[in-house]
Amino acid sequence: MARKLDKAPKDFGICAVACAPIRIKPDDTMEMVSQLLFGETIKILQKKGKNWIKIECTNDGYIGWMDPKMLLLITEKQFIKCKQGLAYSVDLVSYLINGDVNTPVLLGTTLPAFDGMSLQMPESKLIFNGSAINPEVQKPSTEMMVKIAKKYLNAPYLWGGRSPFGIDCSGFTQVLFKIWGFALPRDAYQQANLGELIDFVELAQEGDLAFFDNAEGKITHVGMVLANQEIIHASGRVRIDKLDHEGIFNKQTKKYTHHLKFIKRIS
């Protein structure tokens, strides 16, 4: 008997490459506003020709334009399956193996239906050769998350970036907290609306998020608090600096670079 074809509309997609740009307009020369990592999913909002689709990221509601060739287009039923049993890669770079084909993936990659050795994509089962965490099974400790955060050290700053080879401040905290099991919005000012306010820098704990504003009082920067009143954040590159009630004190320039607005505890 011939196999019955699934004619359900493919209104969703899953990222099938290590890192895919999301752009502000449907053109390769336009500003990159965010990125998808392998295994992250989107909903298709609009199609423009064969080369562009307007998408909404299902993890944070972020909207932009993508080239569909970097995605595997899927049905709603397949999308639901792709959101189950999620684990996240914690190696800087690792590989997915499908026969004699290797696909490189990055720190923070999403691994759908991960069983400890393999993950299930809609059209294939892939072997994963790295280390991963499933926060629903065993939530990582704060100490472990600090170690993961430090793997990004010296990653270059990239507006819209979410990978260890180019990342911005809120992309950095968003991916870290995804691994930790918390879904944060994409931008720093949105992340600032979450969590419990910490009154004094001295009461901050490792894993808290510190937010910084500009002269107009708008939140423009975020980083994760470390021990001994230090902060890890993406500014020029991912770096560790001192944090006090004034803000971030750059160890190299011996100057304050960001004005502290407040600190929030998410976990």
VENLINZI-V745440 format. One record per run of one state. SS is the DSSP state (@ for helix, = for strand, . for the rest). FROM is the first residue (numbers start at 1). LEN is the number of residues. Records with the same first field share a line. If there is no record, write none. Layout:
SS->FROM-LEN + FROM-LEN
This chain:
.->1-11 + 16-3 + 24-8 + 38-3 + 49-3 + 58-5 + 67-1 + 75-1 + 83-4 + 90-3 + 99-2 + 107-3 + 112-6 + 122-2 + 129-3 + 134-8 + 151-5 + 158-4 + 164-2 + 168-1 + 181-7 + 192-4 + 199-2 + 204-5 + 214-5 + 227-3 + 235-2 + 244-3 + 251-4 + 266-2
=->12-4 + 19-5 + 32-6 + 41-8 + 52-6 + 63-4 + 71-4 + 87-3 + 93-6 + 101-6 + 110-2 + 118-4 + 124-5 + 132-2 + 156-2 + 162-2 + 166-2 + 196-3 + 209-5 + 219-8 + 230-5 + 237-7 + 247-4 + 255-11
@->68-3 + 76-7 + 142-9 + 169-12 + 188-4 + 201-3
